């Protein structure tokens, strides 16, 4: 709930295209409070690959930050 109030209401934005399984996995881990280094290690990807995924996530969700992306995905039920 705090994340929602901090990031604002993004519910009116529909994704440009669906998130991949890996992108949803990444957002779920961020939503759990994991940091980038931990997520990259857990998924066996480089930090740069994780940044690339975040860029694609933000483009698809029309968000600008990780917090906005997580909040938007939670509000739209994309992480379930």
NORFENPE-V911046 format. One record per pair of residues at least 24 apart in sequence whose C-alpha atoms are under 7 Angstrom apart, sorted by the first residue. I is the first residue (numbers start at 1). J is the second residue. Records with the same first field share a line. If there is no record, write none. Layout:
I = J / J
This chain:
3 = 71
4 = 71
7 = 67 / 68 / 71
10 = 72
11 = 72 / 75 / 76
14 = 61
15 = 60 / 61 / 62
16 = 60 / 61
17 = 60
19 = 57
23 = 53 / 57
24 = 79
27 = 70
28 = 79
31 = 70
